[in-house]
Amino acid sequence: MAKKNFSGGLNSLLGEPKQAEAAAGTEEPKAAKKEITKTSQIGTKDKETRATFIVNEDLLEKMKSLAYWDRVLIKDIVNTAFEEHIARYEKKNGPIKEMPKKQ
């Protein structure tokens, strides 16, 4: 029976490290850096920010259930609800004016 040699470490069992892949040109291209203007944008995708809202508990539970059964994120349900509400408002009242800038 041949004696096994485990002196190569874990890399010899798992394959080459990612540095070898990068050298071979198989690394995925990196996305363009997002300009962070507020701390609430850190770790979010482009055109996203964090917001905190107080919401009715029953509505939140229903949204969580919808997200589970539809296999979507809660943020997608919230975005859809916001978009639909704004579309109805603008259809009835016209485009929404921007708020005045703080000085």
mmCIF file of the C-alpha atoms, coordinates in Angstrom:
data_MODEL
# 
_entry.id   MODEL 
# 
loop_
_atom_site.group_PDB 
_atom_site.id 
_atom_site.type_symbol 
_atom_site.label_atom_id 
_atom_site.label_alt_id 
_atom_site.label_comp_id 
_atom_site.label_asym_id 
_atom_site.label_entity_id 
_atom_site.label_seq_id 
_atom_site.pdbx_PDB_ins_code 
_atom_site.Cartn_x 
_atom_site.Cartn_y 
_atom_site.Cartn_z 
_atom_site.occupancy 
_atom_site.B_iso_or_equiv 
_atom_site.pdbx_formal_charge 
_atom_site.auth_seq_id 
_atom_site.auth_comp_id 
_atom_site.auth_asym_id 
_atom_site.auth_atom_id 
_atom_site.pdbx_PDB_model_num 
ATOM 1   C CA . MET A 1 1   ? 0.000   0.000  0.000   1.00 0.00 ? 1   MET A CA 1 
ATOM 2   C CA . ALA A 1 2   ? 1.453   3.372  -1.039  1.00 0.00 ? 2   ALA A CA 1 
ATOM 3   C CA . LYS A 1 3   ? 1.969   6.017  1.596   1.00 0.00 ? 3   LYS A CA 1 
ATOM 4   C CA . LYS A 1 4   ? 0.084   9.266  0.882   1.00 0.00 ? 4   LYS A CA 1 
ATOM 5   C CA . ASN A 1 5   ? 1.890   12.571 1.070   1.00 0.00 ? 5   ASN A CA 1 
ATOM 6   C CA . PHE A 1 6   ? -0.202  15.417 2.544   1.00 0.00 ? 6   PHE A CA 1 
ATOM 7   C CA . SER A 1 7   ? 2.657   17.879 2.806   1.00 0.00 ? 7   SER A CA 1 
ATOM 8   C CA . GLY A 1 8   ? 1.299   20.025 -0.060  1.00 0.00 ? 8   GLY A CA 1 
ATOM 9   C CA . GLY A 1 9   ? -1.327  21.588 2.197   1.00 0.00 ? 9   GLY A CA 1 
ATOM 10  C CA . LEU A 1 10  ? -4.933  22.353 1.475   1.00 0.00 ? 10  LEU A CA 1 
ATOM 11  C CA . ASN A 1 11  ? -4.185  24.169 -1.800  1.00 0.00 ? 11  ASN A CA 1 
ATOM 12  C CA . SER A 1 12  ? -2.825  20.989 -3.335  1.00 0.00 ? 12  SER A CA 1 
ATOM 13  C CA . LEU A 1 13  ? -6.173  19.312 -2.628  1.00 0.00 ? 13  LEU A CA 1 
ATOM 14  C CA . LEU A 1 14  ? -8.424  22.206 -3.649  1.00 0.00 ? 14  LEU A CA 1 
ATOM 15  C CA . GLY A 1 15  ? -6.486  23.529 -6.621  1.00 0.00 ? 15  GLY A CA 1 
ATOM 16  C CA . GLU A 1 16  ? -4.667  26.740 -7.322  1.00 0.00 ? 16  GLU A CA 1 
ATOM 17  C CA . PRO A 1 17  ? -5.586  29.953 -5.515  1.00 0.00 ? 17  PRO A CA 1 
ATOM 18  C CA . LYS A 1 18  ? -7.521  32.743 -7.251  1.00 0.00 ? 18  LYS A CA 1 
ATOM 19  C CA . GLN A 1 19  ? -4.286  34.554 -8.087  1.00 0.00 ? 19  GLN A CA 1 
ATOM 20  C CA . ALA A 1 20  ? -3.581  31.900 -10.712 1.00 0.00 ? 20  ALA A CA 1 
ATOM 21  C CA . GLU A 1 21  ? -7.062  32.423 -12.203 1.00 0.00 ? 21  GLU A CA 1 
ATOM 22  C CA . ALA A 1 22  ? -6.482  36.186 -12.426 1.00 0.00 ? 22  ALA A CA 1 
ATOM 23  C CA . ALA A 1 23  ? -3.182  35.585 -14.182 1.00 0.00 ? 23  ALA A CA 1 
ATOM 24  C CA . ALA A 1 24  ? -4.952  33.259 -16.625 1.00 0.00 ? 24  ALA A CA 1 
ATOM 25  C CA . GLY A 1 25  ? -7.498  35.995 -17.468 1.00 0.00 ? 25  GLY A CA 1 
ATOM 26  C CA . THR A 1 26  ? -10.565 34.184 -16.094 1.00 0.00 ? 26  THR A CA 1 
ATOM 27  C CA . GLU A 1 27  ? -11.392 36.795 -13.449 1.00 0.00 ? 27  GLU A CA 1 
ATOM 28  C CA . GLU A 1 28  ? -14.764 38.527 -13.809 1.00 0.00 ? 28  GLU A CA 1 
ATOM 29  C CA . PRO A 1 29  ? -14.607 42.233 -14.689 1.00 0.00 ? 29  PRO A CA 1 
ATOM 30  C CA . LYS A 1 30  ? -15.205 44.527 -11.712 1.00 0.00 ? 30  LYS A CA 1 
ATOM 31  C CA . ALA A 1 31  ? -18.226 46.816 -11.720 1.00 0.00 ? 31  ALA A CA 1 
ATOM 32  C CA . ALA A 1 32  ? -17.645 50.539 -11.915 1.00 0.00 ? 32  ALA A CA 1 
ATOM 33  C CA . LYS A 1 33  ? -17.239 52.159 -8.505  1.00 0.00 ? 33  LYS A CA 1 
ATOM 34  C CA . LYS A 1 34  ? -20.382 53.826 -7.176  1.00 0.00 ? 34  LYS A CA 1 
ATOM 35  C CA . GLU A 1 35  ? -19.931 57.379 -5.904  1.00 0.00 ? 35  GLU A CA 1 
ATOM 36  C CA . ILE A 1 36  ? -20.928 57.406 -2.226  1.00 0.00 ? 36  ILE A CA 1 
ATOM 37  C CA . THR A 1 37  ? -22.454 60.747 -1.203  1.00 0.00 ? 37  THR A CA 1 
ATOM 38  C CA . LYS A 1 38  ? -24.232 59.563 1.980   1.00 0.00 ? 38  LYS A CA 1 
ATOM 39  C CA . THR A 1 39  ? -23.333 56.900 4.532   1.00 0.00 ? 39  THR A CA 1 
ATOM 40  C CA . SER A 1 40  ? -26.725 55.286 3.869   1.00 0.00 ? 40  SER A CA 1 
ATOM 41  C CA . GLN A 1 41  ? -25.430 54.300 0.411   1.00 0.00 ? 41  GLN A CA 1 
ATOM 42  C CA . ILE A 1 42  ? -22.506 52.211 1.670   1.00 0.00 ? 42  ILE A CA 1 
ATOM 43  C CA . GLY A 1 43  ? -22.891 48.594 0.556   1.00 0.00 ? 43  GLY A CA 1 
ATOM 44  C CA . THR A 1 44  ? -25.834 49.275 -1.750  1.00 0.00 ? 44  THR A CA 1 
ATOM 45  C CA . LYS A 1 45  ? -26.179 49.003 -5.516  1.00 0.00 ? 45  LYS A CA 1 
ATOM 46  C CA . ASP A 1 46  ? -26.211 51.974 -7.866  1.00 0.00 ? 46  ASP A CA 1 
ATOM 47  C CA . LYS A 1 47  ? -29.241 54.255 -7.367  1.00 0.00 ? 47  LYS A CA 1 
ATOM 48  C CA . GLU A 1 48  ? -30.035 52.618 -3.973  1.00 0.00 ? 48  GLU A CA 1 
ATOM 49  C CA . THR A 1 49  ? -29.904 53.976 -0.427  1.00 0.00 ? 49  THR A CA 1 
ATOM 50  C CA . ARG A 1 50  ? -31.023 52.774 2.986   1.00 0.00 ? 50  ARG A CA 1 
ATOM 51  C CA . ALA A 1 51  ? -34.127 54.256 4.622   1.00 0.00 ? 51  ALA A CA 1 
ATOM 52  C CA . THR A 1 52  ? -35.876 53.542 7.910   1.00 0.00 ? 52  THR A CA 1 
ATOM 53  C CA . PHE A 1 53  ? -39.655 53.618 8.098   1.00 0.00 ? 53  PHE A CA 1 
ATOM 54  C CA . ILE A 1 54  ? -42.196 52.949 10.803  1.00 0.00 ? 54  ILE A CA 1 
ATOM 55  C CA . VAL A 1 55  ? -44.783 50.592 9.342   1.00 0.00 ? 55  VAL A CA 1 
ATOM 56  C CA . ASN A 1 56  ? -47.934 48.855 10.536  1.00 0.00 ? 56  ASN A CA 1 
ATOM 57  C CA . GLU A 1 57  ? -46.973 45.409 11.879  1.00 0.00 ? 57  GLU A CA 1 
ATOM 58  C CA . ASP A 1 58  ? -49.807 43.625 10.042  1.00 0.00 ? 58  ASP A CA 1 
ATOM 59  C CA . LEU A 1 59  ? -48.748 45.170 6.727   1.00 0.00 ? 59  LEU A CA 1 
ATOM 60  C CA . LEU A 1 60  ? -45.138 44.168 7.349   1.00 0.00 ? 60  LEU A CA 1 
ATOM 61  C CA . GLU A 1 61  ? -46.120 40.553 8.035   1.00 0.00 ? 61  GLU A CA 1 
ATOM 62  C CA . LYS A 1 62  ? -48.175 40.478 4.837   1.00 0.00 ? 62  LYS A CA 1 
ATOM 63  C CA . MET A 1 63  ? -45.252 41.938 2.862   1.00 0.00 ? 63  MET A CA 1 
ATOM 64  C CA . LYS A 1 64  ? -42.910 39.313 4.314   1.00 0.00 ? 64  LYS A CA 1 
ATOM 65  C CA . SER A 1 65  ? -45.375 36.584 3.350   1.00 0.00 ? 65  SER A CA 1 
ATOM 66  C CA . LEU A 1 66  ? -45.701 37.973 -0.176  1.00 0.00 ? 66  LEU A CA 1 
ATOM 67  C CA . ALA A 1 67  ? -41.932 38.093 -0.500  1.00 0.00 ? 67  ALA A CA 1 
ATOM 68  C CA . TYR A 1 68  ? -41.640 34.502 0.691   1.00 0.00 ? 68  TYR A CA 1 
ATOM 69  C CA . TRP A 1 69  ? -44.344 33.064 -1.576  1.00 0.00 ? 69  TRP A CA 1 
ATOM 70  C CA . ASP A 1 70  ? -43.331 35.103 -4.629  1.00 0.00 ? 70  ASP A CA 1 
ATOM 71  C CA . ARG A 1 71  ? -39.631 34.405 -3.939  1.00 0.00 ? 71  ARG A CA 1 
ATOM 72  C CA . VAL A 1 72  ? -38.681 38.086 -4.129  1.00 0.00 ? 72  VAL A CA 1 
ATOM 73  C CA . LEU A 1 73  ? -36.984 40.501 -1.771  1.00 0.00 ? 73  LEU A CA 1 
ATOM 74  C CA . ILE A 1 74  ? -39.015 42.717 0.555   1.00 0.00 ? 74  ILE A CA 1 
ATOM 75  C CA . LYS A 1 75  ? -37.254 45.728 -0.977  1.00 0.00 ? 75  LYS A CA 1 
ATOM 76  C CA . ASP A 1 76  ? -38.674 44.711 -4.385  1.00 0.00 ? 76  ASP A CA 1 
ATOM 77  C CA . ILE A 1 77  ? -42.210 44.666 -2.975  1.00 0.00 ? 77  ILE A CA 1 
ATOM 78  C CA . VAL A 1 78  ? -41.679 48.068 -1.317  1.00 0.00 ? 78  VAL A CA 1 
ATOM 79  C CA . ASN A 1 79  ? -40.228 49.533 -4.538  1.00 0.00 ? 79  ASN A CA 1 
ATOM 80  C CA . THR A 1 80  ? -43.179 48.211 -6.557  1.00 0.00 ? 80  THR A CA 1 
ATOM 81  C CA . ALA A 1 81  ? -45.656 49.672 -4.043  1.00 0.00 ? 81  ALA A CA 1 
ATOM 82  C CA . PHE A 1 82  ? -43.881 53.059 -4.137  1.00 0.00 ? 82  PHE A CA 1 
ATOM 83  C CA . GLU A 1 83  ? -43.769 53.063 -7.951  1.00 0.00 ? 83  GLU A CA 1 
ATOM 84  C CA . GLU A 1 84  ? -47.459 52.158 -8.262  1.00 0.00 ? 84  GLU A CA 1 
ATOM 85  C CA . HIS A 1 85  ? -48.523 54.779 -5.702  1.00 0.00 ? 85  HIS A CA 1 
ATOM 86  C CA . ILE A 1 86  ? -46.465 57.502 -7.374  1.00 0.00 ? 86  ILE A CA 1 
ATOM 87  C CA . ALA A 1 87  ? -47.780 56.523 -10.837 1.00 0.00 ? 87  ALA A CA 1 
ATOM 88  C CA . ARG A 1 88  ? -51.405 56.782 -9.583  1.00 0.00 ? 88  ARG A CA 1 
ATOM 89  C CA . TYR A 1 89  ? -50.669 60.146 -7.939  1.00 0.00 ? 89  TYR A CA 1 
ATOM 90  C CA . GLU A 1 90  ? -49.014 61.567 -11.064 1.00 0.00 ? 90  GLU A CA 1 
ATOM 91  C CA . LYS A 1 91  ? -51.829 60.307 -13.290 1.00 0.00 ? 91  LYS A CA 1 
ATOM 92  C CA . LYS A 1 92  ? -54.321 62.160 -11.105 1.00 0.00 ? 92  LYS A CA 1 
ATOM 93  C CA . ASN A 1 93  ? -52.273 65.269 -10.186 1.00 0.00 ? 93  ASN A CA 1 
ATOM 94  C CA . GLY A 1 94  ? -49.512 65.585 -12.770 1.00 0.00 ? 94  GLY A CA 1 
ATOM 95  C CA . PRO A 1 95  ? -45.760 65.303 -12.227 1.00 0.00 ? 95  PRO A CA 1 
ATOM 96  C CA . ILE A 1 96  ? -44.471 65.673 -8.693  1.00 0.00 ? 96  ILE A CA 1 
ATOM 97  C CA . LYS A 1 97  ? -42.457 68.838 -8.090  1.00 0.00 ? 97  LYS A CA 1 
ATOM 98  C CA . GLU A 1 98  ? -39.076 68.477 -6.436  1.00 0.00 ? 98  GLU A CA 1 
ATOM 99  C CA . MET A 1 99  ? -38.721 69.676 -2.861  1.00 0.00 ? 99  MET A CA 1 
ATOM 100 C CA . PRO A 1 100 ? -36.793 72.906 -2.379  1.00 0.00 ? 100 PRO A CA 1 
ATOM 101 C CA . LYS A 1 101 ? -33.085 72.365 -1.671  1.00 0.00 ? 101 LYS A CA 1 
ATOM 102 C CA . LYS A 1 102 ? -31.856 73.074 1.861   1.00 0.00 ? 102 LYS A CA 1 
ATOM 103 C CA . GLN A 1 103 ? -29.603 76.070 2.070   1.00 0.00 ? 103 GLN A CA 1 
# 
